[in-house]
Amino acid sequence: MDLVSRSKWAEYSKAKDLMFEYTDTKHSPWYVVDADDKKAARLNCIDHMLSKIEYQTVHYPSVTLPEVNKTSYQRPPNNQNNHIPKKYE
């Protein structure tokens, strides 16, 4: 948000509310995501979107994987690579 837009917060909010009034219908609803907690907002949004999809069980054929041939390649030591920090495990 830039400095000018901060002074127009009320105008933006009124425009958004008016848009919702005219376009939020039973057939094509708008959903508001409470986003003070960004992680929770993202998880709630994903959960809600997935809840709107009808799923059917898919039966896949059995697959037998061949053994992996690891004898022809030696990986470099793991500490030579840059790693993303593991915050969530």
CNS distance restraints for C-alpha pairs under 8 A (distance, minus, plus):
assign (resid   1 and name CA) (resid   5 and name CA) 6.22 0.50 0.50
assign (resid   1 and name CA) (resid   6 and name CA) 6.74 0.50 0.50
assign (resid   2 and name CA) (resid   6 and name CA) 6.56 0.50 0.50
assign (resid   3 and name CA) (resid   7 and name CA) 7.07 0.50 0.50
assign (resid   4 and name CA) (resid   8 and name CA) 6.88 0.50 0.50
assign (resid   5 and name CA) (resid   9 and name CA) 6.44 0.50 0.50
assign (resid   8 and name CA) (resid  12 and name CA) 6.17 0.50 0.50
assign (resid   9 and name CA) (resid  13 and name CA) 6.06 0.50 0.50
assign (resid  10 and name CA) (resid  14 and name CA) 6.12 0.50 0.50
assign (resid  11 and name CA) (resid  15 and name CA) 6.18 0.50 0.50
assign (resid  12 and name CA) (resid  16 and name CA) 6.13 0.50 0.50
assign (resid  13 and name CA) (resid  17 and name CA) 6.14 0.50 0.50
assign (resid  14 and name CA) (resid  18 and name CA) 6.11 0.50 0.50
assign (resid  15 and name CA) (resid  19 and name CA) 6.08 0.50 0.50
assign (resid  16 and name CA) (resid  20 and name CA) 6.20 0.50 0.50
assign (resid  17 and name CA) (resid  21 and name CA) 6.16 0.50 0.50
assign (resid  18 and name CA) (resid  22 and name CA) 6.41 0.50 0.50
assign (resid  19 and name CA) (resid  23 and name CA) 5.92 0.50 0.50
assign (resid  19 and name CA) (resid  24 and name CA) 7.83 0.50 0.50
assign (resid  20 and name CA) (resid  24 and name CA) 5.01 0.50 0.50
assign (resid  20 and name CA) (resid  30 and name CA) 7.19 0.50 0.50
assign (resid  23 and name CA) (resid  28 and name CA) 7.88 0.50 0.50
assign (resid  23 and name CA) (resid  29 and name CA) 7.69 0.50 0.50
assign (resid  23 and name CA) (resid  30 and name CA) 7.90 0.50 0.50
assign (resid  24 and name CA) (resid  28 and name CA) 6.44 0.50 0.50
assign (resid  24 and name CA) (resid  29 and name CA) 4.72 0.50 0.50
assign (resid  24 and name CA) (resid  30 and name CA) 5.33 0.50 0.50
assign (resid  25 and name CA) (resid  29 and name CA) 4.93 0.50 0.50
assign (resid  25 and name CA) (resid  30 and name CA) 7.67 0.50 0.50
assign (resid  33 and name CA) (resid  41 and name CA) 6.26 0.50 0.50
assign (resid  33 and name CA) (resid  44 and name CA) 7.84 0.50 0.50
assign (resid  33 and name CA) (resid  45 and name CA) 6.73 0.50 0.50
assign (resid  34 and name CA) (resid  41 and name CA) 6.15 0.50 0.50
assign (resid  35 and name CA) (resid  40 and name CA) 7.53 0.50 0.50
assign (resid  35 and name CA) (resid  41 and name CA) 4.96 0.50 0.50
assign (resid  36 and name CA) (resid  41 and name CA) 7.55 0.50 0.50
assign (resid  37 and name CA) (resid  41 and name CA) 6.00 0.50 0.50
assign (resid  38 and name CA) (resid  42 and name CA) 6.15 0.50 0.50
assign (resid  39 and name CA) (resid  43 and name CA) 6.28 0.50 0.50
assign (resid  40 and name CA) (resid  44 and name CA) 5.93 0.50 0.50
assign (resid  41 and name CA) (resid  45 and name CA) 5.99 0.50 0.50
assign (resid  42 and name CA) (resid  46 and name CA) 6.12 0.50 0.50
assign (resid  43 and name CA) (resid  47 and name CA) 6.06 0.50 0.50
assign (resid  44 and name CA) (resid  48 and name CA) 6.03 0.50 0.50
assign (resid  45 and name CA) (resid  49 and name CA) 6.10 0.50 0.50
assign (resid  46 and name CA) (resid  50 and name CA) 6.10 0.50 0.50
assign (resid  47 and name CA) (resid  51 and name CA) 6.13 0.50 0.50
assign (resid  48 and name CA) (resid  52 and name CA) 6.64 0.50 0.50
assign (resid  49 and name CA) (resid  53 and name CA) 7.13 0.50 0.50
assign (resid  70 and name CA) (resid  74 and name CA) 7.73 0.50 0.50
assign (resid  76 and name CA) (resid  80 and name CA) 7.21 0.50 0.50
